[in-house]
Amino acid sequence: MFKGRITSYTGCDVVQSSDDRVDIFCPATAIPLPDGSFNTVLCTQVIEHVADHKALLNETYRLLAPGGVLILSAPAYWPLHEEPHDYFRFTEYGLNYLLHETGFEVVEITPNGGKWGLCGQVLIHTLERTPFANRFARRLINYIFAALDDRFPDRQNTLNYVAVATKPASADAGVRL
């Protein structure tokens, strides 16, 4: 996915991925790399699995070079998963607050999908492990509810948010918790 777009990639997780792409095994709150190691940190669907989400954001701040970019996604809705390590769901206001409190400058926070996309996803999750749960049904539900989302956009209820934030160019300019 990143080929030709980046010069290097370092994967971090608590377990190895199915594609054998994790480079460092450690908690997301204590990554054994030097301060300012990265220009960009991509943190997708992780924050809800970290009990101390402020420590996670502090760690990403530490790892970013001044002027670096954090791209973070977090669910607003999703059924329980990776139990018992599924701690939080986030609103755009909660993410904005947490990012500012940890010293980041928020560039944007964007919802992924609206109320119809959310409704379709809830329907898919509701049908799981029933005779109606098949690839055709999921595709049909996705098609119908995505079309409704496009036709009648309403982002107040969403599946997920993607936040883009920067570490100030003057690293000591940000507020730290």
C-alpha atoms as one frame of an Amber mdcrd trajectory, in Angstrom:
protein
   0.000   0.000   0.000   2.875   2.382   0.734   5.207   1.265  -2.067   6.658
   4.269  -3.895   5.146   6.696  -1.368   7.524   6.341   1.572  11.224   5.707
   2.090  10.856   3.331   5.056   8.221   1.719   7.250   8.519   0.345  10.770
   5.616  -1.767  12.034   4.917  -2.018  15.751   2.409  -4.298  17.495   2.032
  -6.578  20.477   1.837  -9.691  18.235   3.057 -10.649  14.770   0.695  -9.888
  11.900  -0.654 -12.580   9.589   1.586 -11.064   6.876   4.677 -11.265   9.128
   5.229  -7.488   8.896   5.685  -6.419  12.518   9.208  -5.142  13.155   8.960
  -4.247  16.861   6.949  -6.080  19.538   6.037  -3.831  22.462   3.161  -1.912
  24.013   2.121   1.163  22.025   2.846   3.245  25.123   6.549   2.265  25.326
   8.181   1.928  21.913  11.940   1.387  22.239  13.068   3.952  19.663  14.716
   7.372  20.021  12.764  10.621  20.285  11.948  12.211  16.912  12.497   8.976
  14.958   9.663   9.512  12.455   8.203  12.156  10.168   4.838  10.377  10.142
   3.100   8.024  12.552   0.154   6.007  11.225  -1.989   4.639  14.037  -5.082
   2.871  12.715  -7.731   1.334  14.963  -5.318   0.986  17.888  -6.297   3.675
  20.377  -9.450   1.845  21.506  -7.276  -1.136  22.526  -4.898   0.855  24.728
  -6.158   1.385  28.273  -4.061   4.544  28.687  -4.834   6.338  25.440  -3.130
   9.538  26.675   0.110   7.568  27.099  -0.292   6.302  23.521  -0.648   9.861
  22.219   2.293  11.031  24.326   4.381   8.214  22.837   3.435   9.157  19.266
   4.287  12.775  20.070   7.682  11.705  21.427   8.438   9.571  18.367   7.562
  12.322  15.874  10.155  14.777  14.662   9.182  18.450  15.052   6.681  19.234
  12.295   5.826  15.526  11.991   2.353  14.241  11.184   0.130  11.842  13.106
  -2.604  10.046  11.146  -4.897   8.291  13.593  -8.170   6.454  13.134 -10.554
   5.525  15.931 -13.976   3.901  15.975 -17.119   5.699  17.031 -19.030   2.427
  16.577 -17.906  -1.187  16.427 -18.955  -4.314  18.286 -16.688  -5.658  20.996
 -13.523  -7.140  19.501 -10.077  -8.295  20.636 -11.592  -8.786  24.076 -10.770
  -8.084  26.817  -8.639  -5.313  25.276 -11.426  -3.194  23.799 -11.697  -0.145
  26.045 -13.084   2.941  24.271 -15.034   4.522  21.426 -14.316   8.117  20.399
 -16.130  11.209  19.170 -14.510  13.926  17.100 -14.668  16.177  20.169 -12.947
  13.599  22.350 -10.184  13.102  19.784  -9.778  16.861  19.364  -9.485  17.281
  23.142  -6.980  14.429  23.562  -4.808  15.598  20.664  -4.675  19.190  21.908
  -4.001  18.050  25.475  -0.994  16.031  24.312   0.489  18.954  22.380  -0.672
  18.250  18.840  -2.060  20.814  16.423  -5.177  19.308  14.845  -5.319  19.659
  11.063  -8.611  17.826  10.552 -10.875  15.171  11.982 -13.030  13.480   9.373
 -15.921  11.066   9.910 -15.959   7.872   7.819 -19.488   7.339   6.638 -22.731
   8.696   7.978 -25.887   7.411   9.591 -26.813   5.169   6.659 -23.355   3.588
   6.482 -23.512   3.048  10.232 -26.979   1.502   9.921 -25.752  -0.860   7.179
 -22.748  -1.911   9.271 -24.971  -2.586  12.293 -27.205  -4.717  10.042 -24.184
  -6.688   8.787 -23.000  -7.246  12.365 -26.527  -8.253  13.396 -26.712 -10.856
  10.625 -23.327 -12.407  11.494 -23.564 -16.093  12.394 -27.029 -16.405  10.865
 -28.135 -18.131   7.642 -28.321 -14.651   6.067 -24.621 -13.906   6.565 -23.017
 -14.438   3.191 -20.856 -12.453   0.792 -23.787 -11.523  -1.465 -25.857 -10.186
   1.469 -22.916  -8.120   2.785 -22.209  -6.670  -0.663 -25.868  -5.832  -1.220
 -26.174  -4.173   2.195 -22.943  -2.220   1.605 -24.141  -1.091  -1.832 -27.599
   0.008  -0.656 -26.465   1.798   2.499 -23.472   3.462   0.794 -25.873   4.794
  -1.859 -28.179   6.097   0.889 -25.169   7.705   2.616 -24.242   9.466  -0.639
 -27.823  10.570  -1.349 -28.698  11.639   2.209 -25.430  12.572   3.942 -25.552
  12.995   7.700 -22.203  12.580   9.446 -23.488  13.023  12.999 -23.614   9.233
  13.425 -20.512   7.633  11.957 -18.498   4.432  12.090 -15.097   5.942  12.546
 -12.997   9.099  12.596  -9.658   9.824  10.976  -7.636  12.549  12.649  -4.631
  14.294  11.146  -2.499  16.293  13.565   0.996  17.722  13.612   3.684  18.064
  16.228   4.577  21.768  16.345   7.729  22.650  14.384   9.082  24.017  17.641
   8.728  20.813  19.690   8.573  22.654  23.009   5.601  24.753  21.807   2.995
  22.084  22.562   1.212  21.482  25.842   2.113  18.145  27.464   0.136  16.078
  29.952
